[in-house]
Amino acid sequence: MATDVRPTPSEVSAIAEANELVWALWQPIAEGPRPWSTPAADRVAVDVEFHGPPIGSLDGRTAVIDEFWNRLGRSFPVAHRQAHLFLGGVHQARIADGPTAAFTGWPSLQGTFDGEPFRGIAPTGGPIGQNLMDFYVRRGDKLQENWVLIDLVDVAAQRGVDLLAPLADR
């Protein structure tokens, strides 16, 4: 017996609203690669919460923009986000339920690693991709919470560092 797995109208609406917000946040670097640009601050709630690398947890729009987006931009000054992941093209996963949404890509962020060290990893001067997953909670048309998972083992491997090697001897 076949099961109908088509999204409900409310699920379609939730995905569309999440897509619009994520596009507004990442569009400045979506057409890249080009110099890093800060997202539209008016789409980020004043009391936003951020959780993830490279800095742990942050509270408030100024901290999130300065310590996450701008810090990422200082490590990868010429980058682009795979915008097609959000806008209905090829992507690994895109889900939403009400105000909560998640997106993933392998890689989702690509750039040149020629800025500041990233999580203590020295820049290579060459291309790099970041496999990541973003979880978003929106309040109206603003980002309220952002949980980010970055595959730091892969980022280190692209730099020639095997973070798991010490475990091989155990």
N, C-alpha and C positions, 0 to 999 in steps of 0.2 A: 504494500500500500504506500503510495507516494504521499509525502508530507509537503504541504504548501509552505515554502520558506521565504516567500516574498515579504518585504518589509511592510508594516502597516503604514497608513498615512502619517501617523504621529512620529514613527521612526524615520520616515523620509524627511519630514519637516525638521526633526532634531539634527539629522545629518546635514541638511542644507544650511541650517543656522550655524552649526559648528563649522562647516566648510567656509562660510562667509567670514566668521570671526578669525579662523586660522589664516585664511588668505589675507585678511587685512593686516595681521601681525607679521606674516612672513613675506608678503609681496615685495617689500623693498629689496630683497635679495633673491627673489624667485626667478628673475629673468637672467641671472648671472651667467658666468661669473663676473662680478664687478665689485668695486669697493663696498665694504660692509656699510650697512645703513641700519639705524635704529628703527624698530617698529613704531607704528602709530600709537603714541602714548595715550591718546584719547580712547583707545580700545582696551586699555588695561585699567582695571579697578584700582582706585587709590589704595585700598587695603588688600591688594592681591597677595596670595601666598604662593611661594615657589619652593619646590623640593627637588633636588637633583644635582648632578655634577655641573660645573666644576666646583661649586661652592657650598653645597649642603642646602640649608633652608634659609629663605629670605622672606621678609614681610614688608610689604609696601611697594608701590609703583616705582619710586625713585631707586630703591635698593635693587629691585628686579632688573630694571633697565640698565643701571650702572654696573651691577655686579654679575649679571648673567649675560644679557645680550651684548653689552659693550665689551665685557671681558672676553667672550667668545670671539667677537670681532677683532680684538687685539691679537688673539692667537692665530686667527684665520682671516686676515684682512681682505682677501679676495675669495669670496665664497658664494655659493648659491644653494638654495633649498630646492629639493625636487617638488615643485609646486603641483605637478600632475598627480602626485600621491593624494592630494586633497581634493582635486577637482574632477574626479570621476575617471581618470585615466588609469594607467597601469599602477597598481600599488599592492602591497602585501596585505594590508588590513585597514579598514576604516569602519569604525563602529560609533554609534551614538545612542544614548537613551536619555531623553529629556535634556537637562543642561550639561550632561557629562558626555565626553567624546574621547576617543583614542585614535591615534594614527601611527603608522609605522612605515619604515622604509629601510632598504639595505642596498646602498647607503641612501640616507635621506638628506644629509648635508654633505656637500663636497666643496673643497676649496684648496687653497695653497697654504701649507703649514710653514709660514715664514714670518710669523709675528712673535709674540711672547710665548714662553713655555706654557703648555697646557697640562694641568695636573702634575706638574713637575717633569713632564716629558719635553725635552728640548726640541725646537723646530727643526725640520729637515730641509726646508726650502722647496720641497716638492709637493706634489698633489697628495691629498688625503681625503678619505671618506669616513663619515661617521654613521654607523648603524645606530638608530635610536628609535625610541617609542615615546610619544608625548601623550599624556592624559590631561585633558582640559575640563575644567568646570567653569561654565559661564554664568553670569548674572546679567540677564538682559543681553545687551550687545557687547558686554565687557568680559575680559578674562578675569576670573575670580581666583582660580587655583590652577597651577601647572605642576604636574609631576613628570619629570623627565628621566628616562633611563638611557644612558649612553654605554655602548659596548666598549668600555675602556681597555679591555684585553685586546680587542682588535685594533684600537687606536695605537696602543703601545706596539703591537706586532708590526704595524705599518712603519713604525719608527725603528724596527729591528730589535725591540725589547720583548723577550718572552717572559711575561709575568707569571706564567704557570710552571716554568722550568724548576724552581725550587721545590715544587711538589713532586716532581718525577722521582726524586731520590727517597721519598718516604715510603 
